[in-house]
């Protein structure tokens, strides 16, 4: 049986374990197989209506309010102390959702895949220079497969403990159950798969399986050499894990060329300004939400990423701040680009300094100085040089 060597130490539950009523959702841990999460707060929200709050029972299940069953406009928020909050447009009836424990690693990232009961077995794959992670090889350099699920719903979870700069990471979902059916649409039309990306204790990005596509492999995103999450959205075919590995190893992507409409760019600027107002008023959580909304409208809004980095730092969310500052560096353009890059590198250096990662801090102080002369950068370089003696 596929994967049995990797799951002997786990308790294997039959699919009937998760055959909850279509009016229920099940909440599990993203990193411990079959661990249910009791007493998690589950909030159902819909524009123009009062939110409804419920809590999971001892079996990790919660009943969806009857008026919201099968309502795709409902937003579901799952909260639990010590875990990242999960926020998703619902379509939640009968599904399993996995929440991620807060990550402590500054350069870490967690990728959580969940899906419906069919196809029963779909897999997460991660390819990068010097490493490959999937059910066949659960551990690689600075990355591992925490949970491997073979009987529907998920989760399948890959944790990157330290993203290495200068390396490109490509993530894919493989329909193992239907692996021999080339160009079938079961992965796209049946699975209802979702991929959640976490940094620190924040859900950074969600990818929802598009419908009407053919292929046994879905490549929703890659992580570029600077650590930026880049949307791909391609479908390919392979019948083995080696075939998936070959596709991902040879995969080349020139960047995100998707078009942002003029109206979305203008709205993104407007929402970003609202975020700045909330930031200066001290409403940091609201500011973060608005900055994220601005980025959803225009993923090239470098100012929104820069603002998001500052807000995350104020909230002591260092890992998230690193990610946002790196994205701001990547998007910096125009006559002030060197200023944005310098300040972002400086912010990154200060985060590493706070964590006593002197070499990483030194390198980023130097990057800041390369972009702009400033006494603060010189002082930082001097401090880190002294620490490393």
N, C-alpha and C positions, 0 to 999 in steps of 0.2 A: 504493500500500500504506500502510495506517495507520501513522503515526509515522515513516515513512522519512526525512523531513527532519530528524528529531531524532536519528537513529541512524547517519548517514552516516560519522561519525567513529569509530564503534565496530565491532569485529569481530563480525559476526553469525554465531552458531553454530546449526546445525540442531538440532532437538529430539533427534535421535539422540545428540548430544553428552551429553545428560543422561539418556539411557535406561539408567541404571545398573541392575544387577541388583537385584531386590527385596530382596536381603539386604545392600544397601549404602546408605549415605547419602553425599551430596556436600556438602562445606563450601566456601562461597564468601565473598568479601568483600561486605559490604552496600553498599559505596559505589563499587566499581569493577566494571563489568560483566564477567562471565565470569572474573574473577580467582579462581583456586582457591587454597585455603589448605592447603599441605602441612605435615606435622609438627604438626598441631593435636592436642592431647590430648583424647580422647573417652572419657568415663567412663560406663559403664552401671551403674545401681544399682537394686536391688529390695529392699524390706523383707525382712529375715531372711536375706539372701544376701550373700556377699562381692561387692564391686564388681569390675567388670572394666574395665581401662584399655587402650585401643588408641590408635594414632596414624594420622592420615591419611597416605596415600601421596603421591607426587609429583603425582598427578592430583587431589588433594584428597578422595579417597574413603577410606572405612573400612568394613570388613565387620562387620555386626552379629553378635554371638554367636548361634549357631543357636538356642539355647533362648529367646532374647528377640525373635526375629522375630515381628512382629504382636502383641506383648505390650504392651497399653495401660498396664499398671501399672509399666512400667520408666521410670525417670527417666534422661534423657541429659543430660550436662553437657559442653559443648565449651569448651576453654580454649586461649588462645594469647596470648603476650606481646604487649602493645600493643593488645589487643582486649578488649572486654567479654565476660565469660563468659556463655554461653547455657545456660539450664537449662529443660528442657521435659519433660513427660510424652511418652514416645517416639512411639508410632504412627509410627515414623520410617522404616520400610522403603521404599526407593525414592525418598525425598524429598530435597530440597535444603534446607540450612540455611545462612543467611547470618549471619556474625558482624560486629559493629560495631566499628570502630576507636574507641579511647577519645576522647570529645569533650572539648575544652578549654574550650568556652564555658560560663560560669556559668549562663546562662539558656537554654542550648541543649537540644534534644531530638531524638532520631532515631527514626523510625517505620519498621520493616522488615516488609514483607509477603512471605510465601512460600506456595506452594501446590503441588498435584500437577500432573501433565501435562495435565489437563483440568479446566475450560476452559483452552485454551492462553493466552489473553490476558485477564487481569484487571488492573485499574488501581487505583492509589492516588490519592485526591483529598484535598486539604486546602483548606478555605475559612475565611477570616477577613476582618475589616474591613481593606480596603486591599490584599488579596492573594488569589490563587487559584493553586494548584499542581496540575498533572496533566501527562499526556504532551503535551497541546496547548500548555501554557505551563509550561516547566520551571523558570523562575526568577521569584520575586516578592520583595517586601520581606522580608528576613531569613529566607527559606525557599527551598528548591530541591529538585527531584527529582534525586537523585544517579544512580539507576539505573532504567531503564525496560525491562521485559522483555516480550516478545511471544510467546514460544514455550514457555510452561509453566515451572513450578517457581519462577520468580522468581530473585532478589529484586526487588521494587520498593521503593525507599527514598526517603523524604522526610526531609530534615534541616531543622529549625528552628534557625537559628543564634542567634536571640535571641527568646525568647517575650516579647511586649509585654504588660505588665500592663494590665488593663482591657479586653482584647480576648478574645472567645470564638473558639476554633478548633474546627471540626467536621471529623472525618476519616471517609472512606468508602472502601469497596472496590466497584468497578464491574465486572460481568461483561461485558466488551466483546465477547467471542466470541459470546455469546448475547443481545446487547443488544436484538434485535427480538422476543425471546420473552417477552412480558409474563407475569409471575407464574410463570415456570418455576423449578424447584428445583435446577438444576444447580450454582449457586453454593453453595448450602447443603449439598447431598447428595453432590456429586462432588469439589469443589475441595480439601477438607481444608486450607483456608487457615488460617494463623496470623498474627497481628500482634504484633510484639515492640516494646516501647517502652523506649528507653534514655535515661538521663540520666547525664552524666559517663561513667564506665566501669561503670555498674550497670544490669542489666536490671530495670526498675521494675515492668513489668506485661506480661502476655501475654494476648491474646484468641484463643480458639479458635473457629473457625466452628461455630455450632450447626447441627444437622441438622433436617430437616423443615420448613424455612422456604421461602417463595416470594418471589421478587423478584430483580431484577438489581443491586440496590444493597444493601450491608450497611453500616450505620453502627454500628460497635462502641463508639465513645466520642467524647466531646468534651472539650476543655480549657476550663474556665470562666475567668472574668475574673481570678481569683486564681491561676491556673496549676494548679488541681486537675484530675486526670483523673477524669471522670465517665462511668460506664457508661451506654450508650444501648441498643444491641442491636436496633435497628429494621431492617426491610427495606422498600425502596421500589422503584419501577420508573422507568427512564429509558433511552432508546436512544442518546443522544448525551452528549458531555461537557458541553454547554450545559445539557442537562436535569438532569444531576447537579448542576451549579453552582446552578441555580435552586432545587432541593430543599434544598441545603445552605445557601444564602444565606437562605432563608426559614425555615430550621429553628429551632424554638423548643423549649427543654427546661427544665422547671421545677426540675430537681434530681433526685438519685438517691433514688427513693422505695421502693427494694427493701427488703423486710423482713428483719431479722436476727433469728434465733430466739433465745430466752432461753438455750438451751444453748450456742449459738455465742458469745453475749456473755460468758457466764461462762468459757468455755474461752479466749476471747481475753484476758480479764483474767489468767487463770492463766498463759498463755504469755508475756504481756508481763512478768509478775513474774519468770519464769524468765530472760527477757532482761535484766532489771535486775540479777539476780544475776550473770549472765555478764559484764555491763558492768563492775560493781564489782570483779569478779575479774580484769579486764583482758583478757577474751576477747572482743574487739570484733567480730570477724567472726561468731562464734557468736551474739553479742547481736543483730547486724543481722539475721541469719537468723530468729531468734526473733521480733523485732519485726515483720518482714515476715509471718511466719506469723500473728501476732496480728491484723494488719491484714487478711489474707485471710479470717480468721474473722469479723471485724467491721470493715468499712471506715469506720465512724464512731468508732473508738477513737482519740480525739485524743491521749491520753497516749502511746499506742504511736508515733504519728507524731512527737510531741515527743521521745521517747526516741530514735527512729530518727535524728532530726536531730542530736542530740548525738553519737551514735555515729559518724555519717558525718563530722562535723566532726573528731572525734578521729582518724579515718582519713584526714584531708585530702581527703575527697571533697566539695568545696565545692558543686558543682552539685547533687548529690544532697541535701546538707544544706539548700540553699535550698528545694528542692521539699518536703522533709519539714516544714520549719518553716512554710512557707506553708500546708500542709495542716493543721498543728496550729492555726494561727491561724483557719482557716476552721471548724474543728470545736470551737473553744473554747466552753465553756458553763458555766453555774453561777456560784456566787459567786466563784470564782477565775479566771474567764475572762479578766479584764483582766490578771491576772498572767501567764497563759500567753501571751496576745497580746504583752504588753510584752517578756517574755524572748525570745520567738521573733523579734520585730522586731529586738531587740538583737543576737541571734545572726546574723541576716541582715546587719545593718549591719556587724558585725565581719568577715564574709566579704567584703563589698564593699570594706571598708577594706583588708583584706589584699591585695586585688587592685588597690588604688589607683584604684578607681572611686569617687571622692570624692562626686560628686553623688548616686549611688544610696545610698551609705553615709549621707550626711546625711539624706536623706529617711526612711530606715528608723530612724535614731536619733530623728527627730522623731515618727514613728509610735509608737515605744516610749514616749516621754515623754507622748504624748497618752493612752496607756492607763494609765500609772502614773508617778508622780514618783520619780526615782532619780538620784543624783549621777552615776552611770556614764553615763547617757543625756545629761546636761548636758555632761559632759566630752567625750563623743563628738561632740556638736553643735559644741562649741567647736573641736575638732581639725579637723573637716571644713570648718567655716567658714573657718578659717585657711588650709587647703590650697587653697580655691577663690578666695582673694583674688588 
